[in-house]
């Protein structure tokens, strides 16, 4: 465990009613920067270009994130249906992805490298460090072998994070209430604070629980904060969060993707093959659907009005978006020094007119 200087922890901040700003979205940002291939999503950047990973940790804090979330999560296609012969697919697929670059034995090394860098940046910046669990794709309800493997996977990941000095754990992008419970169980085994967020392409969890019911159960089971992350943009996540606020009485989380979803197109997946660009390649033309900065400001304001304390952005996020969240919530992070100032004194047309007027007077 780290011997770092003690700072105010997650539980204390939540208890005191503070807002906590959380930058996620590393995956798409590394792909945009040319360090991660969309499709295979092999996270080799952690091993090949660790300085880029560390730099983005630092950028997000510079922009206002209170949390350094270690880049340890693997990518899962949420529309994939697990079959009886595929119960360990994601666990081995993760190692198989590393095998593509000859590093199938580097799973633990990769995770620990990402965790160590996150811990270092958190210590240097006075922020908290977190790590995440996500859906395993090993989980199958009522299958004892699959459940045992799911628990094993969660415990392995939490143990690595615990040993590297994590301040709290996030269970995110979870589609089944039961699997989310196993993630929470693994986190609590190590005595760590737990944030649990659910994601699903439908109106309920994959095991058919309304979000309000599922998150209430997780809250009652000991999660320190609960909510939604990923898949939905602000416009389709916030209405659900209002319903959840009526049921869950503890701290809430909301981390939407930064894309213009709508009631007709409620998820970023539903934006494939329609609208601007219109490519049928999954995620390829998502940039055409990105939210404006003003829309992100509106999200942050509405999240605060609902009473959401743990506020962040997921896929599609970038540093300037997190700065908008931070400033909307009354913060002035270091990046605020360079916030846009497009007033009259910087308007080239107005400046030219003023100069011309001045010359005429002389």
matplotlib code that plots the C-alpha trace (Angstrom):
import matplotlib.pyplot as plt

x = [0.0, 1.1, 2.5, 1.2, 0.0, -3.6, -6.2, -10.0, -11.4, -14.3, -16.7, -15.9, -16.5, -19.7, -20.9, -20.1, -22.2, -19.3, -19.4, -16.8, -15.7, -14.5, -12.9, -13.2, -13.2, -9.5, -10.2, -11.7, -9.2, -6.2, -7.8, -8.2, -4.6, -3.4, -2.2, -5.0, -6.7, -10.5, -11.9, -9.3, -8.9, -5.6, -4.5, -0.8, -0.4, 0.1, 3.2, 4.4, 3.7, 3.2, 4.1, 1.0, -1.2, 0.4, 0.1, -3.7, -4.0, -2.3, -4.4, -7.7, -6.6, -5.4, -8.8, -10.6, -10.9, -10.8, -10.1, -7.3, -9.0, -6.4, -6.7, -7.2, -10.7, -11.0, -13.6, -16.7, -19.4, -22.6, -24.7, -22.7, -24.7, -22.7, -23.3, -22.8, -19.5, -18.2, -18.4, -14.8, -14.5, -13.8, -11.2, -9.3, -10.1, -8.3, -5.2, -5.7, -5.7, -2.3, -1.2, -1.7, 1.3, 3.2, 2.4, -0.2, 1.7, 1.7, -1.9, -0.9, 2.1, -0.2, -2.7, -0.1, 1.7, -1.5, -2.3, 1.2, 1.1, -2.3, -1.1, 1.9, -0.2, -2.8, -0.1, 1.6, -1.7, -3.5, -6.3, -7.8, -6.9, -9.4, -9.5, -12.4, -14.1, -16.4, -18.6, -16.6, -18.6, -17.9, -21.1, -24.1, -27.0, -27.6, -24.4, -22.2, -19.0, -19.5, -20.4, -17.2, -15.1, -16.7, -16.0, -12.4, -11.9, -13.3, -11.2, -8.0, -8.5, -9.4, -6.4, -4.0, -5.6, -5.6, -1.9, -1.1, -2.8, -6.1, -8.4, -11.6, -13.0, -15.5, -17.7, -18.9, -20.6, -22.3, -25.4, -26.7, -27.7, -26.4, -22.9, -22.8, -23.5, -20.5, -18.4, -19.5, -18.8, -15.3, -14.6, -16.0, -13.9, -10.9, -12.6, -12.6, -15.2, -17.3, -19.0, -21.3, -22.7, -24.9, -25.2, -27.6, -28.9, -32.4, -34.8, -33.8, -30.7, -30.0, -31.6, -34.8, -34.6, -35.7, -32.7, -34.4, -34.8, -31.4, -29.6, -31.6, -30.5, -26.9, -27.2, -28.8, -26.0, -23.4, -22.3, -21.1, -22.6, -24.7, -25.8, -25.4, -22.4, -21.7, -24.0, -26.4, -25.7, -26.8, -30.2, -31.2, -29.4, -30.6, -34.3, -33.5, -31.4, -34.4, -36.3, -33.4, -33.1, -36.7, -35.8, -32.2, -31.4, -27.6, -25.0, -25.7, -23.4, -23.9, -21.2, -22.8, -21.1, -20.5, -22.8, -26.2, -28.5, -32.2, -35.4, -35.4, -31.7, -31.1, -27.6, -24.3, -24.6, -27.9, -26.0, -24.2, -25.3, -27.5, -27.2, -23.9, -21.3, -23.6, -20.9, -22.1, -18.8, -19.5, -18.3, -16.5, -18.6, -19.4, -17.4, -20.2, -22.6, -20.4, -22.0, -21.2, -19.5, -22.7, -24.5, -22.0, -22.4, -26.2, -25.6, -23.5, -26.1, -28.9, -26.9, -26.3, -30.0, -31.0, -28.6, -25.9, -22.6, -20.4, -20.4, -18.3, -18.0, -17.4, -16.7, -15.9, -14.7, -11.7, -10.0, -12.0, -15.3, -14.2, -13.1, -16.7, -18.0, -15.6, -16.3, -20.1, -19.8, -17.9, -14.4, -11.3, -8.9, -5.5, -6.9, -9.2, -6.3, -6.8, -10.6, -12.0, -12.2, -13.8, -15.0, -14.8, -11.2, -10.3, -12.7, -10.5, -13.2, -14.0, -10.3, -9.8, -12.7, -11.4, -8.0, -9.5, -11.6, -8.5, -6.5, -9.3, -9.3, -5.6]
y = [0.0, 3.5, 5.7, 8.9, 11.9, 11.5, 13.5, 13.6, 10.3, 9.4, 8.5, 11.7, 13.8, 12.2, 12.5, 16.2, 16.7, 17.6, 17.2, 14.8, 15.2, 12.1, 12.0, 8.7, 7.9, 6.9, 4.3, 6.5, 9.3, 7.0, 5.7, 9.3, 10.1, 7.1, 4.8, 2.2, 0.4, 0.4, -3.1, -5.2, -2.6, -4.2, -1.9, -2.2, 1.6, 0.9, -1.2, 0.5, 4.1, 4.5, 8.2, 8.8, 7.1, 9.1, 12.3, 11.8, 11.1, 14.4, 16.2, 15.1, 16.3, 19.6, 20.0, 19.4, 15.7, 14.9, 11.2, 9.5, 6.3, 3.7, 2.6, -1.1, -1.9, -4.0, -3.5, -5.6, -5.4, -5.0, -6.6, -9.9, -12.8, -15.3, -18.9, -22.0, -22.8, -19.3, -18.8, -17.8, -15.8, -12.4, -13.6, -15.5, -13.0, -10.4, -12.6, -13.5, -9.8, -9.5, -12.6, -10.6, -8.6, -11.4, -10.4, -13.0, -13.3, -9.6, -9.2, -8.6, -6.5, -4.3, -3.8, -3.0, -0.6, 1.3, 1.3, 2.4, 5.4, 6.4, 6.2, 8.4, 11.0, 11.1, 11.5, 14.3, 16.2, 15.6, 13.7, 10.3, 7.2, 4.6, 1.4, -0.2, -3.6, -4.2, -6.9, -10.1, -11.9, -15.0, -14.5, -16.7, -16.7, -20.0, -21.5, -22.3, -22.7, -19.4, -17.6, -19.0, -17.7, -14.3, -14.0, -15.1, -12.5, -9.7, -10.7, -10.9, -7.4, -5.9, -7.5, -6.0, -2.6, -3.0, -3.9, -0.8, 1.5, 2.3, 4.7, 3.2, 0.9, 1.5, -1.3, 0.1, -0.7, -3.7, -5.0, -7.6, -6.8, -10.2, -9.7, -6.1, -7.7, -9.9, -6.9, -5.1, -8.2, -8.4, -4.8, -5.0, -8.1, -5.8, -3.1, -0.5, 2.1, 1.1, 3.1, 0.9, 2.1, 0.1, 0.2, -1.5, -1.0, -1.6, 0.0, -2.5, -4.4, -7.5, -9.6, -7.6, -5.3, -1.7, 0.6, 2.1, -1.3, -2.6, 0.5, 0.5, -3.1, -2.2, 0.8, -1.3, -3.9, -1.3, 0.6, 4.1, 5.6, 4.2, 5.3, 5.0, 5.2, 4.9, 4.0, 6.9, 10.5, 13.3, 13.6, 10.0, 9.4, 12.3, 11.4, 8.0, 9.7, 11.7, 8.5, 7.0, 10.0, 9.4, 5.9, 6.0, 8.2, 8.0, 9.6, 9.2, 8.9, 9.9, 9.5, 9.7, 9.4, 12.8, 12.0, 13.5, 10.5, 11.0, 9.1, 7.7, 7.0, 6.4, 4.9, 5.6, 2.2, 3.2, 6.1, 3.6, 3.9, 6.9, 10.7, 12.5, 10.2, 7.3, 4.6, 1.1, 0.5, 0.5, 3.8, 5.0, 8.2, 8.9, 12.2, 13.6, 13.2, 14.8, 17.1, 20.8, 22.4, 24.2, 20.8, 19.5, 22.6, 22.0, 18.4, 19.5, 22.0, 19.5, 16.8, 19.3, 20.2, 16.5, 16.1, 13.9, 14.2, 11.9, 13.6, 12.7, 11.8, 8.5, 7.5, 10.4, 12.6, 14.9, 17.4, 20.4, 18.7, 18.0, 21.6, 22.6, 20.3, 21.7, 25.3, 24.8, 23.3, 26.4, 25.1, 26.9, 24.0, 24.9, 24.6, 27.5, 29.8, 28.9, 28.9, 30.4, 34.2, 35.1, 38.5, 41.7, 42.3, 39.1, 39.6, 40.1, 41.8, 44.2, 44.9, 45.7, 48.1, 49.8, 50.1, 51.6, 54.0, 55.1, 55.7, 57.8, 60.0, 60.6]
z = [0.0, -0.7, 2.2, 0.5, 2.4, 3.6, 1.8, 2.0, 0.8, -1.3, 1.5, 3.4, 0.3, -0.4, 3.2, 3.1, 0.0, -2.3, -6.0, -7.4, -11.0, -12.8, -16.3, -18.1, -21.8, -22.2, -24.9, -27.5, -26.8, -27.3, -30.5, -31.7, -30.9, -32.9, -30.1, -30.0, -32.8, -32.9, -33.4, -31.6, -28.8, -27.6, -24.7, -25.7, -25.2, -21.5, -22.3, -25.5, -24.7, -21.0, -21.1, -23.2, -20.6, -17.9, -19.9, -20.3, -16.5, -15.9, -18.6, -17.1, -13.6, -15.2, -16.7, -13.4, -12.6, -8.9, -9.7, -11.6, -12.9, -14.0, -17.6, -16.8, -18.2, -21.3, -24.0, -24.3, -27.0, -25.0, -27.8, -27.6, -26.2, -24.2, -25.1, -23.1, -24.9, -24.4, -20.7, -20.3, -23.5, -22.1, -19.6, -22.2, -24.9, -22.9, -22.8, -26.4, -27.3, -25.7, -27.6, -30.8, -29.8, -28.2, -24.6, -23.5, -20.2, -19.5, -18.3, -14.7, -15.8, -17.9, -15.1, -12.5, -14.8, -15.4, -11.7, -10.6, -13.0, -11.8, -8.2, -9.0, -10.7, -7.9, -5.3, -7.3, -7.9, -4.6, -6.2, -5.5, -7.5, -8.6, -10.6, -12.3, -12.8, -15.8, -17.1, -17.5, -20.3, -18.2, -16.2, -16.8, -14.3, -12.6, -13.9, -10.9, -13.0, -14.8, -11.5, -9.8, -12.7, -12.6, -8.9, -9.5, -12.2, -10.0, -7.0, -9.1, -10.4, -7.0, -5.4, -7.9, -7.4, -3.6, -3.6, -5.8, -3.3, -4.9, -2.9, -4.1, -6.8, -9.6, -10.9, -14.2, -17.5, -15.8, -17.5, -15.0, -11.4, -10.2, -11.8, -10.3, -6.9, -7.4, -8.3, -5.2, -3.1, -4.4, -3.6, -0.1, 0.6, 0.5, 2.6, -0.2, -1.0, -4.0, -6.8, -8.9, -12.2, -14.7, -18.4, -20.8, -24.3, -23.1, -20.6, -17.9, -16.8, -18.9, -16.1, -16.4, -13.3, -13.7, -13.1, -10.1, -8.5, -9.4, -8.1, -4.9, -4.2, -4.8, -2.5, 0.2, -0.3, 0.6, -2.5, -1.6, -4.7, -7.5, -11.0, -14.7, -17.1, -20.7, -23.7, -23.2, -23.9, -21.5, -23.2, -22.6, -19.3, -17.3, -17.5, -16.0, -13.3, -12.2, -11.7, -9.8, -7.6, -6.4, -5.2, -4.1, -1.2, -1.2, -3.5, -7.2, -10.2, -13.9, -16.6, -20.0, -23.4, -25.1, -28.0, -29.0, -28.3, -28.3, -27.5, -31.0, -30.9, -27.2, -27.3, -29.0, -30.6, -32.2, -34.0, -36.3, -39.9, -39.5, -39.8, -40.6, -42.1, -41.9, -41.8, -40.9, -39.1, -35.3, -33.7, -36.9, -37.4, -33.8, -34.0, -36.1, -33.2, -30.5, -28.0, -28.0, -25.1, -24.3, -24.1, -21.7, -19.5, -19.6, -18.5, -15.6, -14.5, -14.7, -12.9, -10.1, -10.0, -9.7, -6.8, -8.6, -6.7, -8.7, -12.1, -15.1, -18.8, -20.5, -24.1, -26.4, -23.5, -23.9, -21.6, -22.8, -21.9, -18.3, -18.0, -18.9, -16.2, -13.7, -14.4, -14.5, -11.1, -9.8, -10.1, -11.6, -12.5, -13.9, -17.4, -16.7, -17.4, -21.0, -21.2, -24.3, -24.3, -27.6, -26.5, -28.5, -27.7, -29.6, -32.5, -35.6, -37.6, -34.8, -34.2, -37.8, -37.9, -34.7, -36.3, -39.5, -37.5, -35.5, -38.7, -40.1, -37.0, -37.4]

ax = plt.figure().add_subplot(projection="3d")
ax.plot(x, y, z, "-o")
ax.set_aspect("equal")
plt.show()
